[in-house]
């Protein structure tokens, strides 16, 4: 939710000064989603 908030703020309100922060939170969220999918279904990796 935080990455989406940063992206929306950056697009519609004002530029976020540290765009790397926006992308870092986005990639961290994507990593957590992917990891939770792998943990929930170990047969995916086999």
Secondary structure, DSSP 4 states (H G I P E B T S, - for coil): -HHHHHHHIIIII---S-HHHHHHHHHHHHHHHHHHHHHH-GGG--
